[in-house]
Structures are given as C-alpha cells and as structure tokens.
Amino acid sequence: ELPISLKNLSQRREMTLPQRNTVLAKPTNFYYLMCKLDRAQYRFMAIMLTASLGLGVLFSSLPVFICQGLITLLASVLVSYVPHTLLTILMAGISQIGGLLIVAIGLNIIKLTKIRVSNFLPSLVILVLFLTLKYLYF
C-alpha cells in the first residue's frame, strides 16, 4: 500500500518532474550505511594525513575551509539565477568531465600513463561557457 502522497501523485499534474522525484525518493538503510562509511573514510584519511604530515595539516585546514566556504556561498547565490534546465545540463556535463579526470588520475596513480590532468581543468570552464551559450542562443 502506497502512502497517500504517493497515491495522489499521479493525480497531481501541477508537480514538476524534480518535485515528483523528491517525493518518490526515500532514503534506505543502504544510503545511510554508505554515508556512515563515507564519513568513516574521511576520518581515517584525516588521521593518516595528520600522522604522516604533522601540524601542517592543521594549519592548512583554515585556508581550505575559507576557500570551500566561499565557493559554497557563491554557488548557493548563483543557483537561484540559473534556469533549472540549464543547471541539469551543466551538472551532467561537469559530472562526465569530472569522471574522465578521475580516471586519468587513477591511471597516473597506477603508473599506466602520464596524463597531465591539470592541463584539462580548463575544460570545465569551456564546458560551462559552451553549454550556456548553446542553451541561450540555440
């Protein structure tokens, strides 16, 4: 038996697709387990980095916190000005390029290739510009 909000979901035509997906999405025990494992992994890595690199990790945490905080605040302001369709397209493209960059980093780690990943970082900016122009003018 579906909850009332899910029963009436097909009757509600005014809801947009993202709203329907939000209503249908229910966190599962697996989701919570993955979140806990992810947090445990970050804690473990923080301990290992602190043990191997010393107090430098503590001193570097403040600039990292400031930079990431500013990026988060900027993104939260900009997201209200970007249309939802464009945002969806941009997130898909950035995820694809990010995945390729992570694969390149992995190939470098196992010493299969020597790809200069930092040379490909401008591709993220070019992608955003290209997709925005395509969305606005084509």
Backbone as numpy.savetxt, mean C-alpha at the origin, in Angstrom:
# Nx Ny Nz CAx CAy CAz Cx Cy Cz
-28.16 -18.13 6.82 -29.01 -16.95 6.82 -28.12 -15.72 6.82
-28.33 -14.85 5.88 -27.55 -13.63 5.77 -28.07 -12.57 6.73
-27.19 -11.73 7.25 -27.68 -10.62 8.07 -28.60 -9.71 7.26
-29.37 -8.92 7.96 -30.36 -8.07 7.30 -29.69 -7.12 6.31
-28.53 -6.55 6.69 -27.89 -5.60 5.79 -27.44 -6.27 4.50
-27.09 -7.54 4.56 -26.68 -8.24 3.35 -27.89 -8.72 2.54
-29.00 -9.03 3.21 -30.21 -9.43 2.50 -30.70 -8.28 1.63
-30.74 -7.10 2.21 -31.27 -5.94 1.51 -30.27 -5.31 0.57
-29.08 -5.85 0.49 -28.03 -5.26 -0.33 -28.42 -5.25 -1.81
-29.06 -6.32 -2.27 -29.44 -6.37 -3.67 -30.57 -5.39 -3.98
-31.35 -5.02 -2.96 -32.45 -4.09 -3.17 -31.97 -2.64 -3.15
-30.81 -2.38 -2.55 -30.29 -1.03 -2.45 -29.52 -0.68 -3.72
-30.09 0.08 -4.57 -29.44 0.45 -5.82 -28.58 1.71 -5.66
-28.79 2.45 -4.57 -28.05 3.70 -4.43 -26.62 3.48 -3.92
-26.31 2.28 -3.47 -24.96 2.01 -2.97 -23.99 1.83 -4.13
-22.82 2.41 -3.98 -21.80 2.25 -5.01 -21.07 0.93 -4.79
-20.28 0.53 -5.78 -19.56 -0.74 -5.68 -18.61 -0.78 -4.49
-17.80 0.27 -4.22 -16.93 0.20 -3.05 -17.71 0.07 -1.75
-18.89 0.70 -1.67 -19.70 0.57 -0.46 -20.20 -0.87 -0.30
-20.61 -1.49 -1.40 -21.06 -2.88 -1.33 -19.91 -3.79 -0.89
-18.72 -3.54 -1.45 -17.58 -4.37 -1.07 -17.25 -4.20 0.41
-17.42 -3.00 0.95 -17.15 -2.76 2.36 -18.17 -3.50 3.21
-19.43 -3.49 2.79 -20.46 -4.18 3.55 -20.22 -5.68 3.52
-19.82 -6.20 2.36 -19.64 -7.64 2.23 -18.36 -8.14 2.89
-17.36 -7.28 3.01 -16.07 -7.71 3.55 -16.19 -7.90 5.05
-15.93 -9.12 5.48 -15.93 -9.40 6.91 -14.56 -9.94 7.28
-13.89 -9.31 8.26 -12.59 -9.83 8.67 -12.74 -11.24 9.23
-11.83 -12.08 8.87 -11.87 -13.45 9.34 -10.78 -13.68 10.36
-10.80 -14.85 10.97 -9.74 -15.19 11.91 -8.39 -15.23 11.20
-8.39 -15.65 9.93 -7.15 -15.70 9.17 -6.57 -14.30 9.01
-7.45 -13.32 8.76 -7.00 -11.94 8.61 -6.33 -11.45 9.89
-6.95 -11.71 11.02 -6.38 -11.28 12.29 -5.07 -12.01 12.58
-5.00 -13.27 12.22 -3.77 -14.03 12.40 -2.65 -13.43 11.56
-2.95 -13.07 10.31 -1.93 -12.48 9.45 -1.46 -11.13 10.00
-2.39 -10.34 10.55 -2.01 -9.05 11.14 -1.09 -9.26 12.34
-1.41 -10.24 13.16 -0.57 -10.52 14.34 0.81 -11.02 13.91
0.85 -11.88 12.90 2.14 -12.37 12.41 2.97 -11.24 11.80
2.30 -10.34 11.12 2.99 -9.20 10.52 3.60 -8.31 11.60
2.82 -8.03 12.64 3.35 -7.21 13.74 4.50 -7.92 14.44
4.39 -9.24 14.62 5.47 -9.99 15.26 6.73 -9.94 14.41
6.56 -10.02 13.10 7.71 -9.95 12.20 8.40 -8.59 12.30
7.62 -7.51 12.35 8.21 -6.18 12.48 8.95 -6.03 13.81
8.36 -6.55 14.87 9.03 -6.46 16.18 10.33 -7.24 16.17
10.30 -8.42 15.59 11.50 -9.24 15.52 12.59 -8.53 14.73
12.22 -7.94 13.59 13.21 -7.23 12.78 13.74 -6.00 13.51
12.89 -5.32 14.26 13.36 -4.16 15.02 14.37 -4.58 16.08
14.11 -5.70 16.73 15.05 -6.20 17.74 16.36 -6.59 17.09
16.29 -7.29 15.96 17.52 -7.72 15.28 18.33 -6.52 14.77
17.67 -5.55 14.19 18.38 -4.37 13.70 19.00 -3.58 14.86
18.27 -3.45 15.94 18.81 -2.73 17.09 20.00 -3.47 17.68
19.90 -4.79 17.74 21.01 -5.57 18.29 22.25 -5.49 17.41
22.04 -5.47 16.10 23.21 -5.46 15.21 23.75 -4.06 14.93
22.88 -3.06 14.90 23.33 -1.71 14.53 23.44 -0.76 15.71
22.92 -1.13 16.84 23.09 -0.33 18.04 22.16 0.86 18.12
22.64 1.92 18.78 21.83 3.09 19.04 21.49 3.89 17.80
22.19 3.66 16.70 21.88 4.37 15.47 20.47 4.13 15.01
19.93 2.95 15.31 18.55 2.63 14.94 17.59 3.54 15.70
17.89 3.76 16.97 17.03 4.63 17.78 17.07 6.06 17.26
18.25 6.56 16.92 18.36 7.93 16.44 17.78 8.09 15.03
17.81 7.05 14.23 17.25 7.16 12.88 15.73 7.03 12.88
15.15 6.58 13.98 13.70 6.40 14.01 12.96 7.74 13.97
13.54 8.79 14.55 12.86 10.09 14.55 12.72 10.68 13.14
13.79 10.76 12.33 13.59 11.27 10.97 12.66 10.40 10.13
12.73 9.09 10.32 11.83 8.19 9.57 10.38 8.47 9.97
10.13 8.63 11.27 8.79 8.92 11.75 8.28 10.24 11.18
9.13 11.26 11.14 8.72 12.56 10.61 8.41 12.46 9.12
9.29 11.82 8.35 9.08 11.70 6.90 7.83 10.90 6.58
7.66 9.76 7.23 6.48 8.94 6.96 5.21 9.62 7.43
5.29 10.35 8.53 4.13 11.09 9.01 3.71 12.18 8.03
4.69 12.90 7.49 4.38 13.95 6.51 3.80 13.36 5.22
4.34 12.23 4.79 3.80 11.58 3.59 2.36 11.14 3.83
2.09 10.59 5.01 0.74 10.15 5.34 -0.23 11.32 5.39
0.18 12.42 6.02 -0.69 13.60 6.08 -0.94 14.18 4.70
0.09 14.25 3.88 -0.06 14.76 2.52 -1.01 13.87 1.72
-0.85 12.56 1.85 -1.73 11.63 1.12 -3.17 11.75 1.60
-3.38 11.93 2.90 -4.75 12.03 3.40 -5.43 13.31 2.92
-4.65 14.37 2.68 -5.22 15.61 2.13 -5.49 15.45 0.63
-4.53 14.88 -0.10 -4.66 14.76 -1.55 -5.76 13.79 -1.97
-6.04 12.77 -1.16 -7.01 11.76 -1.57 -8.41 12.35 -1.71
-8.69 13.42 -1.01 -10.02 14.02 -1.13 -10.20 14.77 -2.45
-9.10 15.10 -3.12 -9.17 15.83 -4.38 -9.09 14.92 -5.61
-8.74 13.66 -5.42 -8.58 12.74 -6.54 -9.87 11.96 -6.73
-10.42 11.90 -7.95 -11.63 11.11 -8.19 -11.40 9.63 -7.88
-12.45 8.98 -7.43 -12.33 7.58 -7.01 -11.85 6.67 -8.15
-12.34 6.91 -9.36 -11.94 6.07 -10.49 -10.45 6.21 -10.76
-9.96 7.44 -10.77 -8.53 7.67 -10.99 -7.71 7.06 -9.87
-8.19 7.18 -8.65 -7.47 6.61 -7.50 -7.35 5.10 -7.63
-8.42 4.45 -8.08 -8.39 3.00 -8.27 -7.38 2.61 -9.34
-7.38 3.35 -10.45 -6.44 3.06 -11.54 -5.00 3.29 -11.08
-4.77 4.39 -10.36 -3.42 4.69 -9.87 -2.93 3.62 -8.89
-3.79 3.18 -8.00 -3.37 2.18 -7.01 -3.03 0.86 -7.69
-3.78 0.49 -8.71 -3.48 -0.75 -9.44 -2.12 -0.63 -10.14
-1.88 0.48 -10.81 -0.61 0.67 -11.51 0.58 0.74 -10.57
0.43 1.47 -9.47 1.53 1.58 -8.50 1.82 0.22 -7.89
0.78 -0.55 -7.62 0.99 -1.90 -7.06 1.73 -2.79 -8.05
1.42 -2.68 -9.33 2.10 -3.50 -10.32 3.58 -3.12 -10.44
3.86 -1.83 -10.51 5.26 -1.42 -10.60 5.99 -1.75 -9.30
5.34 -1.55 -8.18 5.95 -1.90 -6.90 6.27 -3.38 -6.82
5.39 -4.22 -7.33 5.66 -5.66 -7.35 6.88 -5.99 -8.19
6.99 -5.34 -9.34 8.17 -5.58 -10.19 9.45 -5.11 -9.50
9.38 -3.99 -8.81 10.56 -3.51 -8.09 10.96 -4.47 -6.96
9.97 -5.03 -6.29 10.26 -6.00 -5.22 10.88 -7.27 -5.81
10.38 -7.70 -6.97 11.00 -8.86 -7.64 12.45 -8.57 -7.99
12.70 -7.36 -8.49 14.08 -6.97 -8.84 14.97 -6.96 -7.60
14.46 -6.47 -6.49 15.23 -6.49 -5.24 15.52 -7.93 -4.82
14.52 -8.80 -4.95 14.72 -10.21 -4.61 15.77 -10.87 -5.49
15.74 -10.56 -6.77 16.75 -11.12 -7.68 18.15 -10.61 -7.33
18.24 -9.36 -6.89 19.53 -8.84 -6.44 20.00 -9.52 -5.17
19.08 -9.80 -4.26 19.45 -10.42 -2.99 20.01 -11.81 -3.21
19.39 -12.58 -4.11 19.90 -13.94 -4.35 21.03 -13.94 -5.37
21.47 -12.75 -5.76 22.60 -12.56 -6.66 22.42 -13.25 -8.01
21.18 -13.27 -8.48 20.89 -13.81 -9.80 21.17 -12.76 -10.88
20.85 -11.52 -10.57 21.11 -10.40 -11.49 21.64 -9.22 -10.69
22.03 -8.20 -11.40 22.42 -6.94 -10.75 21.60 -5.83 -11.39
20.39 -5.63 -10.86 19.49 -4.60 -11.37 19.58 -3.40 -10.43
19.80 -2.23 -10.99 19.83 -1.01 -10.18 18.40 -0.51 -10.00
17.81 -0.96 -8.92 16.39 -0.70 -8.68 16.12 0.79 -8.52
17.05 1.51 -7.94 16.82 2.95 -7.72 16.68 3.70 -9.04
17.22 3.17 -10.12 17.05 3.81 -11.43 15.62 3.69 -11.95
14.86 2.76 -11.39 13.47 2.55 -11.83 12.46 3.29 -10.97
12.89 3.96 -9.91 11.95 4.69 -9.05 11.22 5.82 -9.78
11.85 6.52 -10.73 11.08 7.54 -11.46 9.89 6.97 -12.23
9.89 5.67 -12.46 8.75 5.07 -13.17 7.45 5.26 -12.40
7.52 5.35 -11.08 6.32 5.59 -10.28 5.75 6.98 -10.57
6.61 7.98 -10.64 6.17 9.35 -10.94 5.63 9.43 -12.37
6.36 8.81 -13.30 5.93 8.83 -14.70 4.57 8.15 -14.85
4.38 7.05 -14.13 3.09 6.34 -14.18 1.96 7.24 -13.70
2.17 7.91 -12.58 1.12 8.78 -12.04 0.81 9.90 -13.03
1.82 10.51 -13.60 1.59 11.58 -14.58 0.87 11.06 -15.82
1.33 9.93 -16.34 0.73 9.36 -17.54 -0.74 8.99 -17.33
-1.02 8.29 -16.22 -2.40 7.85 -15.98 -3.31 9.03 -15.67
-2.78 10.05 -15.00 -3.60 11.24 -14.72 -3.94 11.97 -16.01
-2.95 12.15 -16.88 -3.22 12.79 -18.17 -4.17 11.97 -19.01
-4.01 10.67 -18.99 -4.91 9.80 -19.75 -6.34 9.90 -19.22
-6.48 9.94 -17.89 -7.80 10.03 -17.27 -8.47 11.38 -17.60
-7.68 12.46 -17.56 -8.25 13.79 -17.75 -8.57 14.12 -19.21
-7.73 13.64 -20.12 -7.86 14.10 -21.50 -8.26 13.03 -22.52
-8.24 11.77 -22.16 -8.57 10.74 -23.16 -9.69 9.86 -22.72
